[in-house]
Amino acid sequence: MNYQRQLIIALAMLMGLLVTGTAGYLVLEKDSGWEPLDAFYMTVITLTTAGHDDLGMSDNGRIFTILLLVGGIGVFTYSVTVATAFLIEGQLQSFFRQQKMVRTVDKLSNHYIICGLGDTGVHVLDEMLKANVEFVGIELDEERLVHLTDTLNFSYLQGDATDDELLVRAGITRAQGLITCLSRDQDNLFVVISARKLNPHLKIASKAVEDNSPGKLITAGADEVVLPDHIGGIRLASSILYPHLVEFLQSITQNQDDTHFAESIVRRDSPLDGISLKAASIQEQTGLVIIAIRDNDGTFLYNPPSDKRLQAGDAILVIANLRQLQMLHKLTGDLSSP
């Protein structure tokens, strides 16, 4: 239940009674020579049941006072009920916690946004926490947010991710990436369109449920689209056909230390730009074995030969711990990567 909205309604009703009472007395007691202050004074002491001199009030004024008094009691009872529920159910504490979170999100820059923390989004959340990068999660279900924040520490906003205003509050114009994993493809499509409009340079990845959705999401502006059910099916088949390979991949992806698959982009004017792998001496300097290189044209070269010449924009794929990855980033000049 939205007690914050009900408190606002109660306050609006009270202000309405004050205005109605003042205006009513001015009209009804016009012949008695009442001034606006007299009418406002009579309205206030009537609503507060403080007791008063009727200032020579007419019969019509007395009838109006009775109606105003009944209305005041009703609004007072409603306000007390809502306020009590607001405090008892911890809404006040939740309100201040959300305001603090909004201030925290306002300070984020070059961060990531996760839209939807459901069955898929919660795994994205775990990966972001493991990568130790700045991000903000958006989730509509307040109870789910409370459950997640009881055990995990992360920045979040509660609300509908398809709302452009909420995306702006999440700092989408300052973000470097967005992942949308809502339960419906039409919602993901809406987020992709809005995100691409709000930040044309944003890296966008989207979940898809239906087989015919990826093309639509790509057209809408998504850079990557993932079908969780499709990937799950491949994983199930691979676990039977290539059990040791799957065990290896599971060991890497679920490793509790900081060793994991990683990439580093060769930046222009870095020490590696324009030289061969042999001359780069990456293994000698970092202890890393290069698994593959993704060229600028999107081609993957697995187990690249030593005479492979690196160019700015090439992505070097490795299995590295945090220290090794930092050393590789220093060589490639990719200092903006997590």
C-alpha positions as CSV (number, residue, x, y, z in Angstrom):
1,M,0.0,0.0,0.0
2,N,1.3,3.5,-0.9
3,Y,1.1,5.3,2.4
4,Q,3.2,8.2,1.1
5,R,0.5,9.0,-1.5
6,Q,-2.3,8.6,1.1
7,L,-0.5,11.1,3.5
8,I,-0.4,13.6,0.6
9,I,-4.1,13.0,0.0
10,A,-4.8,13.6,3.7
11,L,-2.8,16.8,3.7
12,A,-4.6,18.0,0.5
13,M,-8.0,17.2,2.1
14,L,-7.0,19.3,5.2
15,M,-5.9,22.2,3.0
16,G,-9.2,21.9,1.1
17,L,-11.2,22.1,4.3
18,L,-9.3,25.2,5.3
19,V,-10.0,26.9,2.0
20,T,-13.6,25.8,1.9
21,G,-14.2,26.8,5.5
22,T,-12.7,30.3,5.0
23,A,-14.6,30.9,1.8
24,G,-17.8,29.6,3.2
25,Y,-17.7,31.8,6.2
26,L,-16.9,34.8,4.1
27,V,-20.0,34.2,2.0
28,L,-22.4,33.2,4.8
29,E,-21.3,35.9,7.2
30,K,-20.9,38.7,4.7
31,D,-23.7,40.7,6.3
32,S,-22.1,40.3,9.7
33,G,-19.0,42.2,8.5
34,W,-16.5,39.3,8.8
35,E,-13.0,39.9,7.5
36,P,-10.9,37.1,5.9
37,L,-9.0,36.7,9.2
38,D,-12.2,36.2,11.1
39,A,-13.3,33.5,8.6
40,F,-9.9,31.7,8.7
41,Y,-9.8,31.9,12.5
42,M,-13.2,30.4,12.8
43,T,-12.3,27.6,10.4
44,V,-9.1,26.7,12.3
45,I,-10.7,26.6,15.7
46,T,-13.6,24.6,14.3
47,L,-11.4,22.0,12.7
48,T,-9.2,21.7,15.8
49,T,-12.4,21.5,18.1
50,A,-10.7,24.1,20.3
51,G,-14.0,25.8,21.3
52,H,-14.7,29.4,20.5
53,D,-17.0,32.5,20.6
54,D,-19.2,32.4,17.5
55,L,-18.5,36.1,16.8
56,G,-22.2,36.7,16.2
57,M,-22.6,33.9,13.7
58,S,-25.8,33.5,11.8
59,D,-28.0,30.3,11.8
60,N,-26.6,29.4,8.3
61,G,-23.1,29.9,9.7
62,R,-23.9,27.5,12.6
63,I,-25.2,24.8,10.2
64,F,-22.0,25.3,8.1
65,T,-19.9,24.9,11.2
66,I,-21.5,21.6,12.0
67,L,-20.8,20.3,8.6
68,L,-17.2,21.6,8.7
69,L,-16.7,20.0,12.1
70,V,-17.9,16.6,10.8
71,G,-15.6,16.9,7.8
72,G,-12.7,17.8,10.0
73,I,-13.2,14.8,12.3
74,G,-13.4,12.6,9.2
75,V,-10.2,14.0,7.8
76,F,-8.4,13.8,11.2
77,T,-9.4,10.2,11.7
78,Y,-8.3,9.3,8.2
79,S,-4.9,11.1,8.6
80,V,-4.2,9.4,12.0
81,T,-5.0,6.0,10.5
82,V,-2.7,6.5,7.5
83,A,0.1,8.1,9.6
84,T,-0.1,5.2,12.2
85,A,0.2,2.6,9.5
86,F,3.0,4.6,7.8
87,L,5.0,4.5,11.0
88,I,4.2,1.0,12.2
89,E,5.0,-0.7,8.9
90,G,8.3,1.0,8.6
91,Q,7.4,3.2,5.6
92,L,9.1,6.3,7.2
93,Q,12.4,4.4,7.5
94,S,12.0,3.1,3.9
95,F,11.3,6.6,2.7
96,F,14.5,8.0,4.2
97,R,16.5,5.0,3.0
98,Q,15.2,5.6,-0.6
99,Q,16.1,9.3,-0.4
100,K,19.6,8.5,0.8
101,M,19.9,6.0,-2.1
102,V,18.8,8.7,-4.6
103,R,21.6,11.0,-3.4
104,T,24.1,8.1,-3.8
105,V,22.9,7.4,-7.3
106,D,23.2,11.1,-8.2
107,K,26.9,10.8,-7.6
108,L,27.5,7.9,-9.9
109,S,29.2,8.4,-13.3
110,N,30.5,6.0,-16.0
111,H,28.5,3.3,-14.2
112,Y,26.1,0.5,-15.3
113,I,22.3,0.2,-15.0
114,I,20.4,-3.1,-14.4
115,C,16.7,-3.0,-15.3
116,G,14.9,-5.7,-13.5
117,L,16.3,-7.9,-10.6
118,G,14.2,-10.9,-11.2
119,D,15.3,-14.5,-12.0
120,T,17.7,-13.3,-14.7
121,G,18.6,-9.9,-13.2
122,V,19.7,-11.3,-9.9
123,H,22.5,-13.2,-11.7
124,V,23.6,-10.0,-13.5
125,L,23.6,-8.4,-10.1
126,D,25.9,-11.1,-8.7
127,E,28.3,-10.7,-11.7
128,M,28.5,-6.9,-11.2
129,L,29.3,-7.3,-7.5
130,K,32.0,-9.8,-8.4
131,A,33.5,-7.4,-10.9
132,N,33.4,-4.6,-8.3
133,V,32.1,-2.0,-10.7
134,E,29.7,0.8,-9.9
135,F,26.1,0.1,-10.9
136,V,22.5,0.8,-10.0
137,G,19.7,-1.7,-10.1
138,I,16.1,-0.8,-10.9
139,E,13.3,-3.1,-9.6
140,L,9.5,-2.5,-9.4
141,D,8.8,-5.1,-6.7
142,E,9.6,-3.4,-3.4
143,E,9.5,-6.7,-1.4
144,R,12.1,-8.2,-3.7
145,L,14.3,-5.2,-3.3
146,V,14.1,-5.5,0.5
147,H,14.9,-9.2,0.3
148,L,18.0,-8.5,-1.9
149,T,19.3,-5.6,0.2
150,D,19.0,-7.6,3.4
151,T,22.0,-9.7,2.2
152,L,23.7,-7.6,-0.6
153,N,25.0,-4.0,-0.6
154,F,24.3,-2.2,-3.9
155,S,22.8,1.0,-5.2
156,Y,19.2,0.7,-6.4
157,L,16.0,2.6,-7.3
158,Q,12.5,1.3,-6.8
159,G,10.2,1.8,-9.7
160,D,9.2,1.0,-13.3
161,A,12.3,0.8,-15.5
162,T,10.1,1.6,-18.6
163,D,9.7,5.1,-17.1
164,D,12.1,7.6,-18.8
165,E,12.2,9.8,-15.7
166,L,13.4,6.9,-13.6
167,L,16.1,6.1,-16.1
168,V,17.2,9.7,-15.9
169,R,17.3,9.5,-12.1
170,A,19.5,6.4,-12.5
171,G,22.0,8.5,-14.3
172,I,21.5,7.1,-17.8
173,T,23.1,10.2,-19.4
174,R,26.3,9.5,-17.4
175,A,26.3,5.7,-17.6
176,Q,28.5,3.6,-19.9
177,G,26.2,0.5,-20.1
178,L,22.7,-0.8,-19.5
179,I,21.3,-4.3,-19.1
180,T,17.6,-4.8,-19.3
181,C,16.3,-8.2,-18.2
182,L,12.6,-7.6,-17.6
183,S,10.2,-10.5,-17.8
184,R,8.4,-9.3,-21.0
185,D,10.0,-8.6,-24.3
186,Q,7.8,-5.6,-25.0
187,D,9.1,-4.0,-21.7
188,N,12.7,-4.7,-22.7
189,L,12.0,-3.2,-26.1
190,F,10.6,-0.1,-24.5
191,V,13.7,0.3,-22.3
192,V,16.1,-0.2,-25.2
193,I,14.3,2.5,-27.2
194,S,14.3,4.9,-24.3
195,A,17.8,4.2,-23.3
196,R,19.2,4.6,-26.9
197,K,17.3,7.9,-27.2
198,L,18.5,9.3,-23.8
199,N,22.2,8.2,-24.4
200,P,23.2,7.4,-28.0
201,H,26.6,6.2,-26.9
202,L,25.4,3.8,-24.3
203,K,26.3,0.1,-24.5
204,I,23.0,-1.8,-24.3
205,A,22.4,-5.5,-23.6
206,S,19.0,-7.0,-23.4
207,K,17.3,-10.2,-22.4
208,A,14.8,-11.8,-24.9
209,V,12.1,-14.4,-24.1
210,E,10.6,-15.1,-27.6
211,D,12.8,-16.5,-30.4
212,N,11.6,-13.7,-32.8
213,S,12.5,-10.9,-30.4
214,P,16.3,-10.5,-30.8
215,G,16.0,-8.9,-34.3
216,K,13.5,-6.4,-33.0
217,L,15.6,-5.5,-30.0
218,I,18.7,-5.0,-32.2
219,T,16.8,-2.8,-34.5
220,A,15.6,-0.8,-31.6
221,G,19.1,-0.1,-30.5
222,A,20.4,-3.0,-28.4
223,D,24.1,-4.0,-28.9
224,E,23.7,-7.5,-27.6
225,V,20.6,-9.7,-27.1
226,V,20.6,-12.9,-25.1
227,L,18.0,-15.7,-25.0
228,P,18.4,-17.3,-21.5
229,D,16.4,-20.4,-22.5
230,H,18.5,-20.9,-25.6
231,I,21.7,-20.7,-23.6
232,G,20.3,-23.0,-21.0
233,G,19.5,-25.6,-23.6
234,I,23.0,-25.5,-25.0
235,R,24.4,-25.8,-21.5
236,L,22.3,-28.8,-20.8
237,A,23.4,-30.6,-24.0
238,S,27.1,-29.6,-23.4
239,S,27.0,-31.0,-19.9
240,I,26.3,-34.4,-21.5
241,L,28.5,-34.1,-24.6
242,Y,31.5,-32.3,-23.1
243,P,31.3,-32.7,-19.3
244,H,34.9,-31.8,-18.5
245,L,34.7,-28.6,-20.6
246,V,31.5,-27.6,-18.9
247,E,33.1,-28.3,-15.5
248,F,36.0,-26.1,-16.4
249,L,33.8,-23.3,-17.5
250,Q,31.7,-23.6,-14.4
251,S,34.8,-23.5,-12.3
252,I,35.9,-20.3,-13.9
253,T,32.5,-18.5,-13.8
254,Q,31.7,-19.6,-10.2
255,N,35.3,-19.1,-8.9
256,Q,35.2,-17.5,-5.4
257,D,38.6,-15.8,-5.9
258,D,39.2,-13.1,-8.5
259,T,40.3,-15.4,-11.4
260,H,37.9,-15.1,-14.4
261,F,37.5,-14.6,-18.1
262,A,38.4,-11.0,-18.9
263,E,39.2,-8.7,-21.9
264,S,41.4,-5.7,-22.4
265,I,41.1,-3.3,-25.4
266,V,44.2,-2.1,-27.1
267,R,44.0,1.7,-27.1
268,R,45.5,4.0,-29.6
269,D,49.0,5.2,-28.8
270,S,49.4,2.3,-26.2
271,P,52.7,0.4,-26.1
272,L,51.0,-2.5,-27.9
273,D,49.5,-0.6,-30.8
274,G,51.1,-1.7,-34.0
275,I,53.5,-4.4,-32.7
276,S,53.4,-8.2,-32.8
277,L,52.5,-10.5,-30.0
278,K,56.1,-11.7,-29.8
279,A,57.3,-8.1,-29.4
280,A,54.6,-7.3,-26.9
281,S,55.9,-10.0,-24.5
282,I,52.5,-10.1,-22.7
283,Q,53.0,-13.5,-21.2
284,E,56.5,-12.6,-19.9
285,Q,55.2,-9.4,-18.3
286,T,51.9,-10.6,-16.9
287,G,52.0,-14.4,-16.8
288,L,48.9,-14.5,-19.0
289,V,48.2,-16.8,-22.0
290,I,46.1,-15.1,-24.7
291,I,43.0,-17.3,-25.5
292,A,41.8,-15.2,-28.4
293,I,41.9,-11.8,-30.1
294,R,38.8,-10.1,-31.5
295,D,39.8,-7.8,-34.4
296,N,38.1,-4.5,-35.3
297,D,36.0,-6.3,-37.9
298,G,34.5,-8.6,-35.3
299,T,36.6,-11.7,-36.2
300,F,37.9,-13.9,-33.5
301,L,41.4,-15.4,-33.8
302,Y,41.8,-18.3,-31.4
303,N,45.3,-19.2,-30.1
304,P,46.8,-16.3,-32.0
305,P,50.3,-16.8,-33.5
306,S,53.3,-14.9,-32.2
307,D,53.5,-12.8,-35.4
308,K,50.0,-11.5,-35.0
309,R,50.2,-7.7,-35.1
310,L,48.0,-5.9,-32.6
311,Q,46.0,-2.8,-33.7
312,A,44.1,-0.2,-31.7
313,G,40.6,-1.5,-31.0
314,D,41.6,-5.2,-30.8
315,A,40.2,-7.0,-27.8
316,I,42.6,-9.4,-26.0
317,L,40.8,-12.3,-24.2
318,V,42.4,-14.0,-21.3
319,I,41.8,-15.8,-18.0
320,A,43.2,-13.5,-15.4
321,N,43.2,-12.6,-11.7
322,L,42.8,-8.9,-10.7
323,R,46.5,-8.2,-10.5
324,Q,47.2,-9.8,-13.9
325,L,44.3,-7.9,-15.5
326,Q,45.5,-4.6,-14.1
327,M,49.0,-5.3,-15.5
328,L,47.4,-6.1,-18.9
329,H,45.3,-2.9,-18.9
330,K,48.4,-0.9,-18.2
331,L,50.0,-2.4,-21.3
332,T,47.0,-2.0,-23.6
333,G,46.1,1.5,-22.2
334,D,42.6,0.2,-21.4
335,L,42.5,2.0,-18.0
336,S,38.8,2.7,-18.1
337,S,37.9,-1.0,-17.9
338,P,36.8,-2.6,-14.6
